[in-house]
Amino acid sequence: MRTIVITLCVSALLAGAPAAVAAQTAAYTRDVPDSLLKMAKVTEAKAAAIARRRVPNGTIRSLELERERGKLIYSFEIKVAGKAGITEVNVDAMTGRVGPLEHEKD
């Protein structure tokens, strides 16, 4: 009986996951061409989670999926409240690896 309850709870949480991802996606501007998105092995949601871990108290303001120096990357602009400027986090769309963080002043 206990296993069934746990399974149902997990199923209920997973059922709500797409809505949560959609809500997070809608919170920032996106420049994500379908042609590039089809090539990415890392999902936008996974890349956003990786970027949020690198800038823990930040809010994603924008996302661009682009080719940069021959690599397909998700480029996130993240704003931290009370800190001037934005932090750019680049996540490799094929591996999920994060490049060097860049902080840009206003």
MMTF fields as JSON, N, C-alpha, C and O atoms, coordinates in Angstrom:
{
  "mmtfVersion": "1.0.0",
  "mmtfProducer": "UNKNOWN",
  "numBonds": 423,
  "numAtoms": 424,
  "numGroups": 106,
  "numChains": 1,
  "numModels": 1,
  "chainsPerModel": [1],
  "groupsPerChain": [106],
  "chainIdList": ["A"],
  "bondAtomList": [4, 2, 8, 6, 12, 10, 16, 14, 20, 18, 24, 22, 28, 26, 32, 30, 36, 34, 40, 38, 44, 42, 48, 46, 52, 50, 56, 54, 60, 58, 64, 62, 68, 66, 72, 70, 76, 74, 80, 78, 84, 82, 88, 86, 92, 90, 96, 94, 100, 98, 104, 102, 108, 106, 112, 110, 116, 114, 120, 118, 124, 122, 128, 126, 132, 130, 136, 134, 140, 138, 144, 142, 148, 146, 152, 150, 156, 154, 160, 158, 164, 162, 168, 166, 172, 170, 176, 174, 180, 178, 184, 182, 188, 186, 192, 190, 196, 194, 200, 198, 204, 202, 208, 206, 212, 210, 216, 214, 220, 218, 224, 222, 228, 226, 232, 230, 236, 234, 240, 238, 244, 242, 248, 246, 252, 250, 256, 254, 260, 258, 264, 262, 268, 266, 272, 270, 276, 274, 280, 278, 284, 282, 288, 286, 292, 290, 296, 294, 300, 298, 304, 302, 308, 306, 312, 310, 316, 314, 320, 318, 324, 322, 328, 326, 332, 330, 336, 334, 340, 338, 344, 342, 348, 346, 352, 350, 356, 354, 360, 358, 364, 362, 368, 366, 372, 370, 376, 374, 380, 378, 384, 382, 388, 386, 392, 390, 396, 394, 400, 398, 404, 402, 408, 406, 412, 410, 416, 414, 420, 418],
  "bondOrderList": [1, 1, 1, 1, 1, 1, 1, 1, 1, 1, 1, 1, 1, 1, 1, 1, 1, 1, 1, 1, 1, 1, 1, 1, 1, 1, 1, 1, 1, 1, 1, 1, 1, 1, 1, 1, 1, 1, 1, 1, 1, 1, 1, 1, 1, 1, 1, 1, 1, 1, 1, 1, 1, 1, 1, 1, 1, 1, 1, 1, 1, 1, 1, 1, 1, 1, 1, 1, 1, 1, 1, 1, 1, 1, 1, 1, 1, 1, 1, 1, 1, 1, 1, 1, 1, 1, 1, 1, 1, 1, 1, 1, 1, 1, 1, 1, 1, 1, 1, 1, 1, 1, 1, 1, 1],
  "groupList": [{"groupName": "MET", "atomNameList": ["N", "CA", "C", "O"], "elementList": ["N", "C", "C", "O"], "formalChargeList": [0, 0, 0, 0], "bondAtomList": [1, 0, 2, 1, 3, 2], "bondOrderList": [1, 1, 2], "singleLetterCode": "M", "chemCompType": "L-PEPTIDE LINKING"}, {"groupName": "ARG", "atomNameList": ["N", "CA", "C", "O"], "elementList": ["N", "C", "C", "O"], "formalChargeList": [0, 0, 0, 0], "bondAtomList": [1, 0, 2, 1, 3, 2], "bondOrderList": [1, 1, 2], "singleLetterCode": "R", "chemCompType": "L-PEPTIDE LINKING"}, {"groupName": "THR", "atomNameList": ["N", "CA", "C", "O"], "elementList": ["N", "C", "C", "O"], "formalChargeList": [0, 0, 0, 0], "bondAtomList": [1, 0, 2, 1, 3, 2], "bondOrderList": [1, 1, 2], "singleLetterCode": "T", "chemCompType": "L-PEPTIDE LINKING"}, {"groupName": "ILE", "atomNameList": ["N", "CA", "C", "O"], "elementList": ["N", "C", "C", "O"], "formalChargeList": [0, 0, 0, 0], "bondAtomList": [1, 0, 2, 1, 3, 2], "bondOrderList": [1, 1, 2], "singleLetterCode": "I", "chemCompType": "L-PEPTIDE LINKING"}, {"groupName": "VAL", "atomNameList": ["N", "CA", "C", "O"], "elementList": ["N", "C", "C", "O"], "formalChargeList": [0, 0, 0, 0], "bondAtomList": [1, 0, 2, 1, 3, 2], "bondOrderList": [1, 1, 2], "singleLetterCode": "V", "chemCompType": "L-PEPTIDE LINKING"}, {"groupName": "LEU", "atomNameList": ["N", "CA", "C", "O"], "elementList": ["N", "C", "C", "O"], "formalChargeList": [0, 0, 0, 0], "bondAtomList": [1, 0, 2, 1, 3, 2], "bondOrderList": [1, 1, 2], "singleLetterCode": "L", "chemCompType": "L-PEPTIDE LINKING"}, {"groupName": "CYS", "atomNameList": ["N", "CA", "C", "O"], "elementList": ["N", "C", "C", "O"], "formalChargeList": [0, 0, 0, 0], "bondAtomList": [1, 0, 2, 1, 3, 2], "bondOrderList": [1, 1, 2], "singleLetterCode": "C", "chemCompType": "L-PEPTIDE LINKING"}, {"groupName": "SER", "atomNameList": ["N", "CA", "C", "O"], "elementList": ["N", "C", "C", "O"], "formalChargeList": [0, 0, 0, 0], "bondAtomList": [1, 0, 2, 1, 3, 2], "bondOrderList": [1, 1, 2], "singleLetterCode": "S", "chemCompType": "L-PEPTIDE LINKING"}, {"groupName": "ALA", "atomNameList": ["N", "CA", "C", "O"], "elementList": ["N", "C", "C", "O"], "formalChargeList": [0, 0, 0, 0], "bondAtomList": [1, 0, 2, 1, 3, 2], "bondOrderList": [1, 1, 2], "singleLetterCode": "A", "chemCompType": "L-PEPTIDE LINKING"}, {"groupName": "GLY", "atomNameList": ["N", "CA", "C", "O"], "elementList": ["N", "C", "C", "O"], "formalChargeList": [0, 0, 0, 0], "bondAtomList": [1, 0, 2, 1, 3, 2], "bondOrderList": [1, 1, 2], "singleLetterCode": "G", "chemCompType": "PEPTIDE LINKING"}, {"groupName": "PRO", "atomNameList": ["N", "CA", "C", "O"], "elementList": ["N", "C", "C", "O"], "formalChargeList": [0, 0, 0, 0], "bondAtomList": [1, 0, 2, 1, 3, 2], "bondOrderList": [1, 1, 2], "singleLetterCode": "P", "chemCompType": "L-PEPTIDE LINKING"}, {"groupName": "GLN", "atomNameList": ["N", "CA", "C", "O"], "elementList": ["N", "C", "C", "O"], "formalChargeList": [0, 0, 0, 0], "bondAtomList": [1, 0, 2, 1, 3, 2], "bondOrderList": [1, 1, 2], "singleLetterCode": "Q", "chemCompType": "L-PEPTIDE LINKING"}, {"groupName": "TYR", "atomNameList": ["N", "CA", "C", "O"], "elementList": ["N", "C", "C", "O"], "formalChargeList": [0, 0, 0, 0], "bondAtomList": [1, 0, 2, 1, 3, 2], "bondOrderList": [1, 1, 2], "singleLetterCode": "Y", "chemCompType": "L-PEPTIDE LINKING"}, {"groupName": "ASP", "atomNameList": ["N", "CA", "C", "O"], "elementList": ["N", "C", "C", "O"], "formalChargeList": [0, 0, 0, 0], "bondAtomList": [1, 0, 2, 1, 3, 2], "bondOrderList": [1, 1, 2], "singleLetterCode": "D", "chemCompType": "L-PEPTIDE LINKING"}, {"groupName": "LYS", "atomNameList": ["N", "CA", "C", "O"], "elementList": ["N", "C", "C", "O"], "formalChargeList": [0, 0, 0, 0], "bondAtomList": [1, 0, 2, 1, 3, 2], "bondOrderList": [1, 1, 2], "singleLetterCode": "K", "chemCompType": "L-PEPTIDE LINKING"}, {"groupName": "GLU", "atomNameList": ["N", "CA", "C", "O"], "elementList": ["N", "C", "C", "O"], "formalChargeList": [0, 0, 0, 0], "bondAtomList": [1, 0, 2, 1, 3, 2], "bondOrderList": [1, 1, 2], "singleLetterCode": "E", "chemCompType": "L-PEPTIDE LINKING"}, {"groupName": "ASN", "atomNameList": ["N", "CA", "C", "O"], "elementList": ["N", "C", "C", "O"], "formalChargeList": [0, 0, 0, 0], "bondAtomList": [1, 0, 2, 1, 3, 2], "bondOrderList": [1, 1, 2], "singleLetterCode": "N", "chemCompType": "L-PEPTIDE LINKING"}, {"groupName": "PHE", "atomNameList": ["N", "CA", "C", "O"], "elementList": ["N", "C", "C", "O"], "formalChargeList": [0, 0, 0, 0], "bondAtomList": [1, 0, 2, 1, 3, 2], "bondOrderList": [1, 1, 2], "singleLetterCode": "F", "chemCompType": "L-PEPTIDE LINKING"}, {"groupName": "HIS", "atomNameList": ["N", "CA", "C", "O"], "elementList": ["N", "C", "C", "O"], "formalChargeList": [0, 0, 0, 0], "bondAtomList": [1, 0, 2, 1, 3, 2], "bondOrderList": [1, 1, 2], "singleLetterCode": "H", "chemCompType": "L-PEPTIDE LINKING"}],
  "groupTypeList": [0, 1, 2, 3, 4, 3, 2, 5, 6, 4, 7, 8, 5, 5, 8, 9, 8, 10, 8, 8, 4, 8, 8, 11, 2, 8, 8, 12, 2, 1, 13, 4, 10, 13, 7, 5, 5, 14, 0, 8, 14, 4, 2, 15, 8, 14, 8, 8, 8, 3, 8, 1, 1, 1, 4, 10, 16, 9, 2, 3, 1, 7, 5, 15, 5, 15, 1, 15, 1, 9, 14, 5, 3, 12, 7, 17, 15, 3, 14, 4, 8, 9, 14, 8, 9, 3, 2, 15, 4, 16, 4, 13, 8, 0, 2, 9, 1, 4, 9, 10, 5, 15, 18, 15, 14, 13],
  "groupIdList": [1, 2, 3, 4, 5, 6, 7, 8, 9, 10, 11, 12, 13, 14, 15, 16, 17, 18, 19, 20, 21, 22, 23, 24, 25, 26, 27, 28, 29, 30, 31, 32, 33, 34, 35, 36, 37, 38, 39, 40, 41, 42, 43, 44, 45, 46, 47, 48, 49, 50, 51, 52, 53, 54, 55, 56, 57, 58, 59, 60, 61, 62, 63, 64, 65, 66, 67, 68, 69, 70, 71, 72, 73, 74, 75, 76, 77, 78, 79, 80, 81, 82, 83, 84, 85, 86, 87, 88, 89, 90, 91, 92, 93, 94, 95, 96, 97, 98, 99, 100, 101, 102, 103, 104, 105, 106],
  "secStructList": [7, 2, 2, 2, 2, 2, 2, 2, 2, 2, 2, 2, 2, 2, 2, 2, 2, 2, 2, 2, 2, 2, 2, 2, 2, 2, 6, 1, 3, 3, 3, 7, 7, 2, 2, 2, 2, 6, 6, 7, 1, 1, 7, 2, 2, 2, 2, 2, 2, 2, 2, 2, 2, 2, 1, 6, 6, 3, 3, 3, 3, 3, 3, 3, 3, 3, 3, 3, 6, 6, 3, 3, 3, 3, 3, 3, 3, 3, 3, 3, 6, 6, 1, 1, 1, 3, 3, 3, 3, 3, 3, 3, 6, 6, 6, 7, 7, 5, 7, 7, 7, 3, 3, 3, 7, 7],
  "xCoordList": [0.822, 0.0, 0.866, 0.595, 1.895, 2.765, 3.425, 3.554, 3.841, 4.472, 3.519, 3.926, 2.28, 1.275, 1.091, 1.014, 1.02, 0.841, 2.033, 1.851, 3.24, 4.431, 4.43, 4.74, 4.083, 4.031, 3.023, 3.296, 1.863, 0.848, 1.323, 1.076, 2.001, 2.513, 3.562, 3.54, 4.474, 5.499, 4.859, 5.256, 3.876, 3.18, 2.493, 2.509, 1.893, 1.223, 2.234, 1.962, 3.398, 4.432, 4.947, 5.131, 5.18, 5.672, 4.644, 5.002, 3.384, 2.335, 2.341, 2.018, 2.705, 2.745, 4.036, 4.122, 5.041, 6.347, 6.294, 6.912, 5.593, 5.571, 5.022, 5.503, 4.027, 3.464, 4.494, 4.595, 5.257, 6.284, 7.372, 7.833, 7.784, 8.8, 8.271, 8.999, 7.034, 6.436, 6.375, 6.613, 6.057, 5.989, 7.365, 7.484, 8.414, 9.753, 10.194, 10.845, 9.852, 10.23, 9.584, 10.222, 8.331, 7.606, 8.137, 7.831, 8.929, 9.396, 10.542, 10.911, 11.113, 12.219, 12.063, 11.33, 12.759, 12.698, 13.563, 14.591, 13.133, 13.808, 14.087, 13.229, 15.286, 15.648, 16.213, 17.421, 15.298, 15.65, 15.125, 13.99, 15.942, 15.504, 15.238, 16.033, 14.122, 13.763, 14.847, 15.106, 15.48, 16.516, 17.682, 18.249, 18.043, 19.119, 18.625, 19.344, 17.403, 16.843, 16.778, 16.97, 16.509, 16.443, 17.793, 17.842, 18.878, 20.224, 20.69, 21.581, 20.103, 20.559, 20.262, 19.169, 21.241, 21.05, 20.591, 19.959, 20.908, 20.484, 19.228, 19.215, 18.183, 16.946, 17.111, 18.006, 16.244, 16.256, 16.04, 16.715, 15.118, 14.828, 16.053, 16.347, 16.762, 17.966, 19.054, 19.72, 19.237, 20.245, 19.909, 20.806, 18.628, 18.212, 18.509, 18.956, 18.268, 18.56, 20.062, 20.472, 20.873, 22.331, 22.755, 23.564, 22.213, 22.557, 22.131, 22.869, 20.944, 20.466, 21.359, 21.548, 21.907, 22.822, 24.119, 24.714, 24.555, 25.799, 25.609, 26.554, 24.391, 24.072, 22.833, 21.72, 23.032, 21.932, 20.832, 19.665, 21.15, 20.11, 19.683, 19.122, 19.948, 19.644, 18.326, 17.735, 17.888, 16.68, 17.07, 17.707, 16.691, 16.988, 16.161, 14.939, 16.844, 16.171, 15.994, 14.988, 16.991, 16.877, 17.708, 18.62, 17.354, 18.043, 18.199, 17.291, 19.372, 19.615, 20.311, 21.287, 19.801, 20.465, 21.188, 20.57, 22.517, 23.314, 24.546, 24.933, 25.138, 26.439, 27.49, 27.451, 28.427, 29.51, 30.822, 30.986, 31.743, 33.032, 32.863, 33.587, 31.904, 31.687, 30.885, 30.647, 30.462, 29.691, 28.269, 28.017, 27.354, 25.956, 25.794, 25.995, 25.429, 25.32, 24.007, 23.425, 23.569, 22.499, 23.212, 24.079, 22.856, 23.448, 22.372, 21.427, 22.526, 21.555, 22.088, 23.26, 21.226, 21.542, 20.768, 19.541, 21.521, 20.93, 21.184, 22.308, 20.135, 20.202, 20.098, 19.223, 21.007, 20.962, 20.49, 21.084, 19.424, 18.881, 19.948, 20.65, 20.059, 21.009, 22.422, 23.306, 22.66, 23.982, 23.886, 23.002, 24.792, 24.767, 25.103, 25.908, 24.481, 24.774, 24.118, 23.235, 24.583, 24.052, 25.212, 26.341, 24.908, 25.889, 25.467, 24.319, 26.391, 26.111, 26.646, 27.81, 25.765, 26.137, 25.919, 24.805, 26.984, 26.887, 26.918, 27.845, 25.878, 25.763, 25.845, 25.058, 26.786, 26.942, 25.685, 25.311, 25.037, 23.776, 23.957, 22.978, 25.202, 25.474, 25.909, 25.604, 26.627, 27.202, 26.669, 26.753, 26.123, 25.668, 26.783, 26.551, 27.982, 29.103, 28.936, 28.411, 29.399, 29.293, 30.638, 31.678, 30.599, 31.811, 32.075, 31.328, 33.12, 33.428, 32.27, 31.673, 31.966, 30.923, 31.462, 32.638, 30.603, 30.986, 30.014, 28.798, 30.548, 29.686, 29.824, 30.925, 28.682, 28.663, 28.003, 26.869, 28.715, 28.179, 27.157, 27.139, 26.299, 25.291, 25.927, 25.222],
  "yCoordList": [-1.193, 0.0, 1.257, 2.2, 1.272, 2.44, 2.725, 3.888, 1.699, 1.87, 2.516, 3.365, 2.127, 2.691, 4.177, 4.975, 4.549, 5.956, 6.77, 7.847, 6.276, 6.979, 7.112, 8.176, 6.033, 6.063, 7.096, 7.841, 7.143, 8.116, 9.542, 10.435, 9.76, 11.098, 11.52, 12.652, 10.622, 10.929, 11.19, 12.117, 10.386, 10.594, 11.95, 12.626, 12.349, 13.645, 14.783, 15.771, 14.649, 15.675, 15.773, 16.871, 14.621, 14.62, 15.179, 15.823, 14.94, 15.457, 16.974, 17.586, 17.602, 19.051, 19.645, 20.861, 18.825, 19.32, 20.119, 21.183, 19.674, 20.467, 21.873, 22.821, 22.017, 23.339, 24.231, 25.421, 23.646, 24.422, 24.86, 25.999, 23.984, 24.331, 25.415, 26.35, 25.304, 26.316, 27.669, 28.7, 27.672, 28.932, 29.576, 30.794, 28.773, 29.316, 29.838, 30.879, 29.138, 29.534, 30.861, 31.702, 31.059, 32.27, 33.487, 34.618, 33.277, 34.371, 35.153, 36.206, 34.681, 35.395, 35.418, 34.61, 36.351, 36.439, 35.339, 34.962, 34.84, 33.711, 33.999, 34.509, 33.669, 33.663, 32.27, 32.041, 31.351, 29.93, 29.413, 28.944, 29.496, 29.012, 27.499, 26.724, 27.104, 25.679, 24.841, 23.711, 25.394, 24.643, 24.278, 23.192, 25.169, 24.88, 24.007, 23.125, 24.256, 23.484, 21.999, 21.157, 21.674, 20.271, 19.573, 18.353, 20.323, 19.746, 19.572, 18.766, 20.312, 20.31, 18.977, 18.43, 18.457, 17.238, 17.557, 16.726, 18.759, 19.222, 20.065, 20.968, 19.783, 20.545, 21.949, 22.208, 22.829, 24.194, 24.174, 24.901, 23.361, 23.291, 22.825, 23.372, 21.833, 21.325, 22.396, 22.611, 23.066, 24.127, 25.271, 25.828, 25.625, 26.688, 26.29, 27.122, 25.038, 24.558, 24.637, 25.024, 24.273, 24.344, 25.802, 26.093, 26.708, 28.131, 28.69, 29.462, 28.304, 28.783, 28.296, 29.009, 27.095, 26.595, 27.405, 27.574, 27.901, 28.689, 30.101, 30.698, 30.629, 31.95, 31.759, 32.085, 31.228, 30.735, 31.737, 31.349, 32.985, 33.943, 34.824, 35.901, 34.365, 35.169, 34.808, 33.763, 35.692, 35.505, 35.582, 36.544, 34.572, 34.577, 35.67, 35.718, 36.549, 37.633, 37.297, 37.657, 36.592, 36.244, 35.008, 34.633, 34.396, 33.201, 33.302, 33.725, 32.902, 32.806, 31.474, 31.132, 30.727, 29.507, 29.882, 30.328, 29.695, 30.184, 29.315, 28.514, 29.5, 28.885, 29.924, 31.048, 29.53, 30.437, 29.659, 28.668, 30.114, 29.441, 27.952, 27.105, 27.656, 26.29, 25.422, 24.25, 25.973, 25.198, 25.728, 26.92, 24.821, 25.195, 25.464, 24.571, 26.704, 27.049, 27.753, 28.453, 27.534, 28.326, 29.465, 29.216, 30.694, 31.852, 32.523, 33.108, 32.433, 33.001, 34.303, 34.391, 35.321, 36.555, 36.493, 36.396, 36.551, 36.379, 37.629, 38.127, 38.125, 39.312, 38.885, 38.103, 39.411, 39.176, 40.462, 41.523, 40.368, 41.543, 42.169, 41.471, 43.491, 44.22, 44.244, 44.842, 43.616, 43.595, 44.268, 43.95, 45.195, 45.916, 44.974, 44.055, 45.21, 44.46, 43.087, 42.765, 42.288, 40.939, 39.956, 40.332, 38.703, 37.642, 36.799, 36.364, 36.567, 35.721, 34.322, 34.143, 33.337, 31.941, 31.202, 31.169, 30.608, 29.83, 28.348, 27.858, 27.639, 26.2, 25.502, 25.792, 24.592, 23.836, 23.0, 22.197, 23.18, 22.504, 21.033, 20.299, 20.602, 19.192, 18.411, 17.226, 19.08, 18.384, 18.849, 18.111, 20.058, 20.616, 21.289, 21.778, 21.32, 21.974, 23.49, 24.059, 24.121, 25.578, 26.209, 25.774, 27.242, 27.999, 29.02, 29.087, 29.816, 30.846, 31.841, 32.239, 32.233, 33.23, 34.603, 34.897, 35.431, 36.798, 37.74, 37.608, 38.678, 39.671, 40.976, 41.493, 41.497, 42.739, 43.821, 43.665, 44.91, 46.04, 46.781, 46.648, 47.571, 48.356, 49.329, 50.068],
  "zCoordList": [0.0, 0.0, 0.0, -0.743, 0.822, 0.909, -0.44, -0.821, -1.164, -2.467, -3.461, -4.253, -3.423, -4.328, -4.052, -4.986, -2.797, -2.447, -2.937, -3.505, -2.728, -3.179, -4.696, -5.231, -5.384, -6.84, -7.323, -8.264, -6.684, -7.084, -6.823, -7.633, -5.702, -5.403, -6.422, -6.906, -6.745, -7.737, -9.087, -9.793, -9.451, -10.723, -10.761, -11.789, -9.654, -9.591, -9.736, -10.418, -9.099, -9.229, -10.656, -11.182, -11.284, -12.655, -13.626, -14.612, -13.355, -14.236, -14.238, -15.256, -13.114, -13.034, -13.565, -13.738, -13.829, -14.262, -15.562, -15.619, -16.611, -17.839, -17.635, -18.257, -16.776, -16.517, -15.828, -16.127, -14.903, -14.202, -15.169, -15.104, -16.052, -17.045, -17.973, -18.308, -18.386, -19.268, -18.574, -19.202, -17.285, -16.551, -16.461, -16.594, -16.234, -16.168, -17.534, -17.615, -18.587, -19.934, -20.306, -20.94, -19.922, -20.273, -19.529, -19.906, -18.476, -17.641, -18.273, -17.752, -19.37, -19.996, -21.507, -22.078, -22.152, -23.609, -24.205, -23.643, -25.338, -25.972, -27.433, -28.154, -27.861, -29.273, -29.534, -29.473, -29.825, -29.949, -31.292, -31.374, -32.334, -33.648, -33.626, -33.094, -34.206, -34.262, -34.932, -34.519, -35.966, -36.684, -35.761, -35.886, -34.838, -33.891, -32.741, -32.271, -32.293, -31.187, -31.521, -30.645, -32.781, -33.205, -33.071, -32.914, -33.129, -33.034, -31.587, -31.317, -30.67, -29.273, -28.599, -28.744, -27.862, -27.079, -25.66, -25.006, -25.185, -23.865, -24.059, -24.894, -23.304, -23.442, -22.866, -22.062, -23.288, -22.755, -21.248, -20.519, -20.775, -19.344, -18.557, -17.494, -19.061, -18.396, -18.404, -17.392, -19.537, -19.63, -18.673, -18.041, -18.562, -17.639, -16.196, -15.406, -15.848, -14.493, -14.212, -13.118, -15.196, -15.048, -14.84, -13.96, -15.644, -15.532, -14.175, -13.564, -13.701, -12.398, -11.259, -10.273, -11.383, -10.351, -10.317, -9.253, -11.461, -11.509, -10.946, -10.43, -11.045, -10.489, -9.614, -10.027, -8.405, -7.578, -7.231, -7.177, -6.999, -6.604, -7.764, -7.563, -8.974, -10.147, -10.803, -10.531, -11.666, -12.462, -13.928, -14.358, -14.692, -16.123, -16.785, -16.639, -17.517, -18.243, -19.712, -20.323, -20.287, -21.7, -22.011, -21.274, -23.128, -23.604, -25.107, -25.822, -25.568, -27.001, -27.262, -26.595, -28.235, -28.687, -29.967, -30.934, -29.965, -31.091, -31.312, -30.461, -32.464, -32.746, -32.424, -32.923, -31.583, -31.219, -31.25, -30.538, -32.074, -32.248, -32.567, -32.043, -33.425, -33.872, -32.916, -33.207, -31.776, -30.799, -30.721, -30.903, -30.447, -30.23, -28.738, -27.915, -28.391, -26.982, -26.667, -27.496, -25.426, -24.837, -24.105, -23.268, -24.409, -23.757, -22.91, -23.439, -21.586, -20.651, -20.082, -19.714, -20.008, -19.297, -17.982, -17.967, -16.87, -15.55, -14.714, -14.646, -14.086, -13.236, -11.781, -11.411, -10.955, -9.518, -8.855, -9.052, -8.071, -7.391, -6.5, -5.768, -6.572, -5.751, -6.302, -5.688, -7.438, -8.047, -9.41, -10.206, -9.675, -10.949, -12.099, -11.947, -13.245, -14.456, -14.5, -13.705, -15.46, -15.65, -15.766, -16.08, -15.507, -15.673, -16.862, -16.944, -17.782, -18.934, -18.64, -18.281, -18.8, -18.586, -19.897, -20.419, -20.429, -21.663, -21.325, -20.68, -21.778, -21.543, -22.895, -23.796, -23.037, -24.276, -24.504, -23.648, -25.638, -25.937, -26.286, -26.418, -26.434, -26.746, -25.506, -25.377, -24.588, -23.438, -22.086, -21.104, -22.023, -20.749, -19.961, -18.855, -20.514, -19.827, -19.863, -20.82, -18.791, -18.676, -18.989, -18.494, -19.821, -20.126, -19.039, -18.063, -19.187, -18.188, -18.065, -19.065, -16.841, -16.612, -16.982, -16.767, -17.534, -17.876, -17.174, -17.317, -16.426, -15.781, -16.547, -16.737, -16.982, -17.751, -16.915, -16.463, -16.712, -15.952, -16.805, -18.028, -16.136, -16.858, -17.816, -18.504]
}
